[in-house]
Amino acid sequence: MSTENNLLSKKGFTSNLGAIMAAAGGSIGLGNIWRFPYTVGANGGGAFIIVYLIFVVLLGVPLVMSELMLGRRSGKNAVGTFRALAPKHRSWQLVGLIGILAAFLIYSFYSVVFGWTLNFTGQAFTGSILNQDEAQIFAFFAHPYFPLIGLAVALSLTAAVVVAGVQKGIEKCTKILMPVLFVIILLLCLRAVTLPDASKGLSFIFKPDFSKLTSKAILNALGQSMFSLSIGMCALITYGSYIRKEDNLFASSLWIAGADTAIAILAGIAIFPAVFSFGFSPAEGPSLVYVVLPKVFNSMPFGHFFSILFFLLLSIAALTSTILLLEILVMWAVEELKMKRWVATIAVSTVIFIIGALCSLSFGPLKEYTIFGDTLFDFFDKLTATYMMPFGALCISLFIGWYYPKNEIIDEFSNKGTIKTGYLKIFYFLMRYIVPVALLIVLLTGILGL
Ligand code: PFF
């Protein structure tokens, strides 16, 4: 099969640990530490988290498994995967194309937030962040060109890693950054739970109040789980194509989904007790970590030190995810448009800088230009996480559950019959019935505004 040749000629991850670190790094990002806390805050706390966890177990894990499996089977990018695995039905390639488009849109607004984060990290080091008031911070977001400097640095950092390749760039970098990220978040959690009245914040996340659960909150929980696990847009197909044939895909998927979920919960534990302890509101929206947290750090003993740790954490999390976002696009450009890797990296980064700049300006000069009532930034965020990713995931579940031959799936998960695949029955049942039906219901409810 040409698929095998393709894999042999491609330099993938050198170890199972390297693959897990890279994919977990791609999943753990601003979504866990910036988006998860404010989404939990805006959707009522504990009950939202329970729905989120249900989505992770029932939909997230099988979808992570599916994407990694499809990528490893084909050894190709998002579009090439569907062309290789469904040669007679070319329309499946649209699923890959939607994924590529989603990666473009996400990378555009995500790199803006990464840029802010780098700026805040610099200010945390100098200590100036502690004394900024809200107006100054919003003035920075709305500034016509200051945030663009951070955006350019964010894109350049990411490009420097991606251009070095999968082994020397992505694997090496994530293997160093992920353990650092884990240690930092544990330190921040320790700090938060030892603050006075920390229990208020903890009960906000751990004591569910189901009366606060709306259908919108359920849709948001689905979108958050898709965004956080980076599923439904063929991101993990991209990394899956670099995974070694002898690695256990089921175990790897559990590690990736488990690490992502653990970091989201730990981020909640690091943030909410601190927010409640100093009497701030958890429902601040996207500005929660940028506006509320600096004030929290200002009031807390050793706040300067912890502010540095927090923004470093956010920068690391953002970088390992932008690496994945750029790799999706670069791999597609290299394989489909036959570009050289370095040319593709520069070309994609330049296009993203332009769209990203528009997203950034939508906080200031372009604020009045809205699409369906949202600024460009909010529109991209909502369109991708709430609609494109669940839709992509629905297509992938139909592909796996109803289209792609079951024996091929078994062959890939069992590494050609060499490892046991007892769990495959549950996986198959979920992908055939539960995942598509759940996605359809939640998507329709959201679209029809029920
Ligand atoms: N999962 C990332 C996060 O939680 O921040 C966001 C993301 C990265 C989504 C890469 C999609 C993707 F392809």
Boltz pocket constraint, residues with backbone or C-beta under 6 A from the ligand:
constraints:
  - pocket:
      binder: B
      contacts: [[A, 26], [A, 27], [A, 28], [A, 29], [A, 30], [A, 31], [A, 32], [A, 103], [A, 106], [A, 226], [A, 227], [A, 228], [A, 229], [A, 230], [A, 231], [A, 233], [A, 235], [A, 317], [A, 321], [A, 322], [A, 324], [A, 325], [A, 328]]
      max_distance: 6.0
